[in-house]
Amino acid sequence: MTAVLDRSQPGPNPEPTTRTTWHRRRVWNGFTPLQLAVIVLATIAPLVITGSIGAALLGVISTEQMIETALGAGENPGLVVFGAMFLASPVQWLTGRTQVRVRKYLGIVFFLLALSNAAMFVLEVGAGAMLSAPFLVAGTIALVLSAPLFATSSRRSQRWMGMKRWRLLHKATYLIAAALLAHVVMLGEFGFGETMIAAGFVARIPAVRRWLTARGDR
Ligand code: HEM
């Protein structure tokens, strides 16, 4: 709800009224339409991967087709999901509205996509090749670092660790972001997901963060 001045009212001091803009309305389970759209979009890739694994198990598609489909659904979508998660805090500063639940969901989806990428890679060429090139080392680092964050994503973990230690551990997100950028830049890629991650770093520059927060405070 945003308090706005109703300028249609006569008199020098119009009464403030309340107006709910469509994108701020909570339409389901406390989520706004935009948050729901992000959640639905992020769910597509895991569904495609699960479907392709199921189809391969049923013999509808070959293992090669499953690997190709799962990698296609995990690589660029995985990067975009991570980018969206990395941008959740800047969006929070800008809108003044908590994005914690969306960020948590995106983090979980990202880890599952990363795990799927690694599993498909291992199925295709074997675990021994995981560290056989610098870009693969970077991808593996991103996966390994995201495992403890995934394991401690619950409220119970926050209580168990204490918020200070939990926040410190979750700073590993920056290392994951850097490792992911290295993974793809070494492949000569720089697309949408990479731009989102780079934007996440820019937004964290103190002056930029202050500017975003000040806009959010308006
Ligand atoms: C941690 C999450 C990961 C994400 C988000 C990710 C994302 C990506 C992206 C966006 C690409 C470029 C895809 C394209 O050109 O269309 C890529 C390529 C690749 N990734 Fe990853 N990756 C991850 C982890 C891994 C891991 C753990 C491995 C294996 C150790 C791996 C192996 C590869 C390989 C071999 C390619 C090149 C594929 C090709 O030549 O088409 N990735 N990855």
Residues whose N, C-alpha, C, O or C-beta is under 5 A from the ligand:
A	BS01	HEM	G74 E75 N76 G78 L79 A114 N117 A118 F121 M130 L136 G139 T140 A142 L143 V184
